[in-house]
Amino acid sequence: MRIAALALMLAAVTLPARGEEQWIIPVYGKHVQGVGYTYDSFLSLGNAGSSPASVRVTDIIPLTSEPCAGCRPTTFELTIPPYETRTLSNFIVLDSEVLLLGAAVIASDRPLEVRAEIVGTGQADLRWQTVEIARGWLTGRSRIDRAFRGEGGSINLFLVNPNAFPIEVEYSTKYGGFGKSAVPPHSSVLRVLAPFFYCPKGCATTGQLGLGVDLELTCSSNYLAATSNPSRLLAPVVRIPYALK
């Protein structure tokens, strides 16, 4: 019985077909309203090979407080000719609507160069963030380098659960901050971390945080995370963790 249950849980995570390439975009959104800005995501898919590449969205994990086990992408495939690049802003579609905010998995039958950006449009200027992309899910301990703004302020922590069951993710900093969050099945959640979280003992100064703070995470099941917040001191990058052994 336990073996059968384990097999069922493993099967609940979307995996690429044999021979396919996979990319996991942890933060993707369309017309997302922020403080003075409207944010949109763009994907750049480059085919450097001599054969056409067939690209499809294999899973969508929306940002929601409720389980979204039934969420699946609208069937749509894109063919990229040899030596060409496509830049898309509405490729990730759920129930005929562009994904408002969440994570997504895309796959291709050929190797691609995949890039993701978030562009924030405001009254006076633009904000441009590069989104780091994962090639597989994490299990166990991981770390996000330079996760926090050097000049203070809060940070967005996105937690992604691709499983058909709830998970709990713990996160901490070397300065004493610690937290844990439950993530519903097949869903993403957003946690806003204020300065007193990542530096509860009063170390949140520009000198100590000027290069960012490492954020360590752990979860016993498949997961992914990302942090974002534009800064004048740090590169405006949506960062993802790397696995720790």
C-alpha positions as CSV (number, residue, x, y, z in Angstrom):
1,M,0.0,0.0,0.0
2,R,2.8,2.4,0.9
3,I,4.6,1.7,-2.4
4,A,1.5,2.3,-4.4
5,A,0.8,5.6,-2.6
6,L,4.4,6.7,-3.2
7,A,4.1,5.9,-6.9
8,L,0.9,7.9,-7.1
9,M,2.5,10.9,-5.5
10,L,5.5,10.8,-7.9
11,A,3.2,10.5,-10.9
12,A,1.3,13.6,-9.8
13,V,4.3,15.8,-10.7
14,T,4.5,16.7,-14.4
15,L,7.6,15.3,-16.0
16,P,9.0,15.9,-19.5
17,A,8.5,13.1,-22.0
18,R,11.6,11.1,-22.9
19,G,13.9,13.1,-25.1
20,E,12.2,16.5,-24.2
21,E,13.9,19.5,-22.7
22,Q,12.2,21.2,-19.8
23,W,12.2,24.7,-18.3
24,I,10.4,25.9,-15.2
25,I,9.5,29.6,-15.0
26,P,8.9,30.4,-11.4
27,V,7.3,33.8,-11.8
28,Y,5.1,34.7,-14.8
29,G,2.4,37.3,-15.0
30,K,0.3,39.5,-17.3
31,H,-1.0,42.9,-16.3
32,V,0.0,42.5,-12.7
33,Q,-0.6,45.6,-10.7
34,G,2.2,46.8,-8.4
35,V,3.0,50.1,-6.6
36,G,2.9,52.6,-9.4
37,Y,3.8,49.9,-12.1
38,T,2.0,47.3,-14.2
39,Y,4.1,44.2,-14.8
40,D,4.1,41.9,-17.8
41,S,6.2,38.8,-18.6
42,F,8.0,38.0,-21.8
43,L,9.6,34.8,-23.0
44,S,12.4,34.6,-25.5
45,L,12.8,31.2,-27.2
46,G,15.8,30.7,-29.4
47,N,16.3,27.7,-31.7
48,A,20.1,27.5,-32.6
49,G,19.6,24.1,-34.3
50,S,19.1,23.1,-37.9
51,S,15.7,21.5,-37.2
52,P,12.4,23.0,-36.2
53,A,11.6,22.9,-32.5
54,S,8.1,22.1,-31.2
55,V,7.4,24.0,-27.9
56,R,4.4,23.4,-25.6
57,V,3.3,24.4,-22.1
58,T,3.1,21.2,-20.0
59,D,1.9,22.7,-16.7
60,I,0.6,25.8,-15.1
61,I,0.8,26.4,-11.3
62,P,-1.1,29.6,-10.5
63,L,-0.6,31.9,-7.5
64,T,-3.6,31.0,-5.3
65,S,-4.5,30.3,-1.8
66,E,-6.7,27.4,-2.8
67,P,-5.6,24.0,-4.2
68,C,-5.5,24.0,-8.0
69,A,-5.1,20.3,-8.8
70,G,-7.4,20.7,-11.8
71,C,-5.4,23.6,-13.4
72,R,-3.9,22.5,-16.7
73,P,-2.7,24.6,-19.6
74,T,-4.7,25.2,-22.7
75,T,-3.4,23.0,-25.4
76,F,-1.2,25.1,-27.6
77,E,2.1,24.3,-29.5
78,L,4.5,26.7,-31.1
79,T,7.0,25.7,-33.8
80,I,10.2,27.7,-34.0
81,P,12.1,27.4,-37.3
82,P,15.8,26.7,-37.3
83,Y,18.1,29.6,-36.3
84,E,15.2,31.8,-35.3
85,T,13.9,33.4,-32.0
86,R,10.4,34.1,-30.9
87,T,9.6,36.6,-28.2
88,L,6.2,36.0,-26.6
89,S,4.0,37.7,-24.1
90,N,0.9,35.5,-24.1
91,F,2.2,32.0,-24.6
92,I,1.1,30.7,-21.2
93,V,-2.6,30.3,-21.3
94,L,-5.0,28.7,-18.7
95,D,-8.6,28.1,-19.7
96,S,-8.3,30.4,-22.7
97,E,-6.9,33.3,-20.5
98,V,-3.3,34.4,-20.2
99,L,-1.9,33.4,-16.8
100,L,-2.4,36.3,-14.4
101,L,0.3,35.3,-12.0
102,G,2.1,32.0,-11.2
103,A,4.6,29.5,-12.4
104,A,4.7,27.5,-15.6
105,V,6.6,24.6,-17.2
106,I,7.4,24.5,-20.9
107,A,9.0,21.7,-22.9
108,S,10.6,21.3,-26.3
109,D,11.6,18.4,-28.5
110,R,14.8,20.3,-29.3
111,P,17.4,22.3,-27.2
112,L,16.5,25.9,-26.9
113,E,17.9,29.1,-25.4
114,V,15.1,30.3,-23.1
115,R,15.0,33.7,-21.4
116,A,12.3,35.3,-19.3
117,E,11.9,38.9,-18.4
118,I,9.4,41.0,-16.4
119,V,8.8,44.6,-17.5
120,G,7.2,47.1,-15.2
121,T,5.6,50.1,-16.8
122,G,5.2,53.2,-14.7
123,Q,4.3,56.9,-15.3
124,A,7.9,58.0,-15.4
125,D,10.1,55.0,-16.3
126,L,10.4,51.2,-16.9
127,R,11.5,48.5,-14.5
128,W,13.2,45.5,-16.1
129,Q,13.8,42.2,-14.3
130,T,15.5,39.1,-15.6
131,V,13.9,35.9,-14.3
132,E,16.2,33.0,-13.6
133,I,14.8,29.7,-14.9
134,A,15.1,26.2,-13.5
135,R,15.6,23.0,-15.4
136,G,14.1,20.7,-12.7
137,W,12.4,20.7,-9.3
138,L,14.3,20.9,-6.1
139,T,14.0,18.5,-3.1
140,G,15.7,19.1,0.3
141,R,17.9,22.0,1.1
142,S,18.6,24.9,-1.3
143,R,19.9,28.5,-1.2
144,I,19.1,31.8,-2.9
145,D,22.1,34.1,-3.1
146,R,21.7,37.9,-2.7
147,A,18.0,37.5,-2.0
148,F,17.4,40.9,-0.3
149,R,17.6,44.6,-1.1
150,G,20.6,46.3,0.2
151,E,18.8,49.5,1.2
152,G,16.1,47.7,3.2
153,G,12.5,47.2,2.5
154,S,10.5,44.0,2.0
155,I,11.0,41.2,-0.5
156,N,8.7,38.9,-2.4
157,L,9.2,35.2,-1.8
158,F,7.4,32.9,-4.2
159,L,7.0,29.3,-3.3
160,V,5.9,26.8,-6.0
161,N,4.3,23.4,-5.2
162,P,4.0,21.1,-8.3
163,N,2.6,18.2,-6.3
164,A,-0.9,16.9,-6.0
165,F,-0.6,17.2,-2.2
166,P,0.2,20.1,0.2
167,I,3.8,20.8,1.2
168,E,5.6,22.9,3.8
169,V,8.7,24.9,3.0
170,E,11.0,26.3,5.7
171,Y,13.2,29.3,5.0
172,S,15.9,31.0,7.1
173,T,18.9,33.4,7.1
174,K,22.2,33.3,8.9
175,Y,21.2,36.4,10.8
176,G,18.5,34.5,12.7
177,G,15.4,34.9,10.5
178,F,13.2,31.8,10.2
179,G,9.8,31.1,8.8
180,K,7.8,28.3,7.2
181,S,4.8,28.2,4.9
182,A,2.3,25.7,3.8
183,V,1.7,25.6,0.0
184,P,-1.6,24.1,-1.3
185,P,-1.5,21.3,-3.9
186,H,-0.4,22.3,-7.4
187,S,-0.3,26.0,-6.4
188,S,2.1,28.9,-5.8
189,V,2.0,31.3,-2.8
190,L,3.6,34.7,-2.2
191,R,5.1,35.6,1.2
192,V,6.3,39.2,1.8
193,L,9.3,39.2,4.1
194,A,10.0,42.4,5.9
195,P,13.4,43.5,7.2
196,F,12.7,42.3,10.7
197,F,12.3,38.8,9.3
198,Y,15.7,38.4,7.7
199,C,17.5,40.4,10.4
200,P,15.5,40.1,13.7
201,K,18.6,41.0,15.8
202,G,19.0,44.4,14.3
203,C,21.7,43.8,11.7
204,A,19.6,45.3,8.8
205,T,22.1,48.0,7.8
206,T,23.3,49.0,4.3
207,G,26.8,47.9,5.1
208,Q,25.8,44.4,6.2
209,L,23.2,43.8,3.5
210,G,24.8,45.7,0.6
211,L,25.6,42.5,-1.2
212,G,22.3,40.8,-0.3
213,V,21.5,38.0,2.1
214,D,21.5,34.3,1.5
215,L,18.1,32.7,2.0
216,E,18.2,28.9,2.8
217,L,15.1,26.8,2.1
218,T,14.2,23.2,2.8
219,C,11.3,20.9,1.8
220,S,11.0,17.1,1.8
221,S,9.0,17.1,-1.5
222,N,9.5,18.7,-5.0
223,Y,9.3,22.5,-4.9
224,L,10.8,25.7,-6.3
225,A,11.2,29.2,-5.0
226,A,12.1,32.7,-6.3
227,T,12.7,36.1,-4.8
228,S,12.2,39.5,-6.4
229,N,12.5,43.1,-5.6
230,P,14.2,45.8,-7.8
231,S,16.9,47.6,-6.0
232,R,19.4,50.4,-6.7
233,L,22.1,48.4,-5.0
234,L,21.4,44.9,-6.3
235,A,20.9,43.7,-9.9
236,P,17.2,43.5,-10.7
237,V,17.0,39.8,-11.0
238,V,14.3,37.3,-10.0
239,R,16.5,34.7,-8.3
240,I,15.9,31.0,-7.8
241,P,17.7,28.6,-5.5
242,Y,20.5,26.1,-6.2
243,A,20.5,22.7,-4.4
244,L,22.6,22.2,-1.3
245,K,24.0,18.7,-0.5
